[in-house]
Amino acid sequence: MNLTTLLKLKASSPEKILRRLIEQVRLEQAKEKPNLPHIAIGLHGGAVFSGFLLDYNLENEEILLGIFYDGKPQLTFCNCRNVLSVELQNGTDWLYALSDGALAFNPSAADAPPSLELKRIISSTVTELSTAVGHDIQLTFDLSEVKELMQQYTAKLLLTTVAEVIAKIVDNALGKEALQESVSQIQLKLGEEKKVELLDKVLTIECKIENGPRLAWKHAELQEAIEEKL
């Protein structure tokens, strides 16, 4: 970390900073060990409160901060109309979220499983998909080129997203019937674009790698693309 890196950041209002940080909080919520932004907010009148950002409700203009003291939670509820400044105290972890894409997102090793762990996830996903669809589904994912942290991170997200989207499709009787008739194998790949193809009962889902923590495919978008091919 150096000044050259920090110079890629631009000035922004407290509201915009809070908007970006709460997006990261939403992503962390599903993790077993979430990493949350620790901030200090300055209010009209000179008061300053600090803690982990737990919630930011823009519609109701509310902020919730929290810390643990002697194992007990201490919570601070604030009206965000009074916020004059936001200080990000563990900034290194969140610079990418504040840089408008100028700085790369670097996933942690815990969020980017190596090939052996990805193979285990694939195996469990096969069982999950076959159970959801109602017949055996093959799942192929060439991991020979999945070596970098960002590739491993995206691969895990893609596996999780596909399983959730297929489960959503088979919730509908017509969707389940269409999958049973049209798909016997799902092939996943990381590539230069995001696309879905169906040929000879092989459903191929390609996903590009983004410079950020979100998968290029949104759930609703991927579901619609798959349903169009069935």
C-alpha positions in Angstrom: 0.0 0.0 0.0 1.4 3.4 -1.0 0.3 6.9 -1.9 0.1 6.0 -5.6 -2.7 3.6 -4.7 -4.5 6.1 -2.6 -4.4 8.7 -5.4 -6.7 6.5 -7.5 -9.5 7.3 -5.0 -11.8 10.2 -5.6 -13.6 12.5 -3.1 -17.1 11.5 -2.4 -20.0 12.4 -0.1 -20.7 10.4 3.2 -24.0 9.2 1.7 -22.2 7.6 -1.4 -19.6 6.0 0.8 -22.2 4.5 3.0 -24.1 3.2 0.0 -21.0 1.4 -1.3 -20.0 0.0 2.0 -23.5 -1.4 2.8 -23.3 -3.3 -0.5 -20.2 -5.1 0.8 -22.0 -5.7 4.1 -24.8 -7.5 2.2 -22.3 -9.7 0.5 -20.6 -10.6 3.8 -23.9 -11.5 5.6 -24.0 -15.0 4.2 -20.5 -15.9 5.3 -19.6 -17.9 8.4 -17.0 -15.2 9.4 -18.1 -11.9 7.9 -15.6 -9.1 7.5 -17.4 -5.8 8.1 -16.3 -2.2 7.5 -15.3 -0.5 10.8 -16.2 3.2 10.5 -16.4 6.4 12.5 -19.2 8.9 11.7 -19.1 12.5 12.5 -22.5 14.2 13.3 -23.7 17.8 13.5 -22.7 19.2 16.8 -19.3 17.4 16.9 -20.4 14.0 18.2 -18.5 11.0 16.8 -19.6 7.3 16.9 -17.7 4.3 15.7 -18.3 0.6 15.2 -18.9 -2.0 12.6 -21.4 -1.0 9.9 -24.3 -3.4 10.5 -27.1 -1.7 8.6 -27.7 1.5 6.5 -31.4 2.2 5.6 -31.3 5.1 3.2 -35.1 5.2 2.8 -35.6 5.7 6.5 -32.3 7.6 6.9 -31.0 5.3 9.6 -27.6 3.8 10.5 -26.8 0.9 12.9 -23.2 0.5 14.2 -22.1 -2.2 16.6 -19.1 -3.4 18.6 -18.4 -6.0 21.3 -17.1 -5.0 24.7 -16.3 -7.8 27.1 -18.2 -10.1 24.9 -21.4 -8.0 25.0 -22.8 -6.1 22.0 -22.9 -2.3 22.1 -25.2 -0.8 19.4 -25.4 2.7 18.1 -28.5 3.9 16.2 -28.1 7.1 14.3 -30.1 9.3 12.0 -28.0 9.6 8.8 -29.3 13.0 8.0 -26.9 14.3 10.6 -23.8 12.6 9.2 -21.1 15.1 8.1 -18.2 12.6 7.7 -17.4 8.9 7.4 -14.0 7.6 8.5 -13.2 4.1 7.2 -10.8 2.6 9.8 -10.0 -0.8 8.1 -9.7 0.9 4.7 -7.4 -1.6 3.1 -10.1 -4.2 2.9 -12.5 -1.9 1.1 -10.5 0.3 -1.2 -11.7 -1.5 -4.3 -15.4 -0.8 -3.3 -14.6 3.0 -3.1 -12.5 3.3 -6.3 -15.1 3.0 -9.1 -13.1 0.0 -10.5 -9.7 1.7 -10.5 -8.4 -0.7 -7.9 -8.8 -4.5 -8.3 -10.8 -6.6 -6.0 -8.6 -9.2 -4.2 -10.6 -12.0 -2.6 -9.3 -13.7 0.5 -8.0 -17.2 0.4 -11.0 -18.3 2.4 -13.3 -17.1 -0.3 -11.3 -18.6 -3.2 -11.1 -22.4 -2.7 -8.3 -24.3 -4.4 -9.0 -27.0 -7.0 -9.4 -29.8 -4.5 -12.1 -27.9 -2.6 -13.7 -26.9 -5.8 -13.9 -30.5 -6.8 -15.7 -31.3 -3.6 -18.1 -28.4 -4.2 -18.8 -29.8 -7.7 -19.5 -33.2 -6.3 -22.0 -31.9 -3.8 -23.5 -29.6 -6.4 -24.1 -32.7 -8.7 -26.1 -34.3 -5.9 -28.0 -31.1 -5.3 -28.9 -30.6 -9.0 -29.8 -34.2 -9.6 -32.2 -34.2 -6.6 -33.7 -30.9 -7.7 -34.3 -31.9 -11.3 -35.4 -35.5 -10.5 -32.8 -37.4 -12.6 -29.0 -37.7 -12.7 -27.3 -34.5 -14.0 -23.7 -34.5 -15.0 -21.7 -31.4 -14.1 -18.5 -30.6 -15.8 -16.1 -27.8 -15.0 -12.6 -27.8 -16.4 -10.5 -26.6 -13.4 -7.1 -27.0 -15.2 -6.8 -23.3 -15.8 -8.5 -22.2 -12.6 -5.4 -21.4 -10.5 -5.5 -17.7 -9.6 -7.5 -16.4 -6.6 -10.0 -14.4 -8.7 -10.6 -17.4 -10.9 -11.2 -19.7 -7.9 -13.4 -17.1 -6.3 -15.5 -16.8 -9.5 -15.7 -20.5 -9.9 -17.2 -20.9 -6.4 -19.7 -18.1 -7.0 -20.7 -19.7 -10.3 -21.3 -23.1 -8.8 -23.4 -21.7 -6.0 -25.4 -19.4 -8.4 -26.1 -22.2 -10.9 -27.4 -24.5 -8.2 -29.7 -21.8 -6.8 -31.0 -20.8 -10.2 -31.7 -24.4 -11.2 -33.5 -24.9 -7.9 -35.6 -21.8 -8.7 -36.5 -23.1 -12.2 -37.6 -26.5 -10.9 -39.9 -24.9 -8.3 -42.2 -24.5 -11.3 -43.6 -27.7 -12.6 -43.2 -26.6 -16.3 -39.7 -25.6 -15.6 -38.9 -28.9 -14.0 -40.4 -30.8 -16.9 -38.5 -28.7 -19.5 -35.2 -29.4 -17.7 -35.8 -33.1 -17.4 -36.6 -33.3 -21.2 -33.8 -31.0 -22.4 -30.8 -31.2 -20.1 -28.7 -34.2 -19.1 -25.4 -32.4 -18.6 -24.4 -28.9 -17.4 -21.0 -27.6 -18.5 -19.6 -24.6 -16.7 -16.7 -22.5 -17.9 -14.9 -19.2 -17.3 -14.4 -17.2 -20.4 -14.4 -13.8 -22.0 -18.2 -13.3 -21.9 -21.3 -14.5 -20.3 -23.6 -16.7 -22.4 -25.8 -19.8 -22.3 -26.0 -22.5 -25.0 -28.0 -25.7 -25.2 -26.9 -28.4 -27.7 -27.6 -32.1 -27.6 -28.9 -31.9 -24.0 -25.7 -30.2 -22.9 -26.4 -26.8 -21.2 -23.2 -24.7 -21.3 -23.0 -21.7 -19.0 -20.1 -19.4 -19.5 -19.1 -16.6 -17.1 -16.6 -13.8 -17.4 -14.5 -12.7 -14.5 -15.4 -9.3 -13.1 -13.2 -6.9 -11.2 -15.4 -7.0 -8.2 -17.0 -9.3 -5.6 -20.2 -9.9 -7.6 -20.7 -12.6 -10.2 -21.2 -11.3 -13.8 -24.4 -13.3 -13.9 -27.3 -12.0 -11.8 -29.7 -14.7 -10.6 -32.7 -13.4 -12.5 -30.7 -12.8 -15.6 -29.2 -16.3 -15.6 -32.6 -17.9 -15.0 -34.1 -16.1 -17.9 -31.2 -17.0 -20.2 -31.5 -20.7 -19.2 -35.3 -20.7 -19.6 -35.0 -19.2 -23.1 -33.0 -22.3 -24.2 -35.3 -24.9 -22.8 
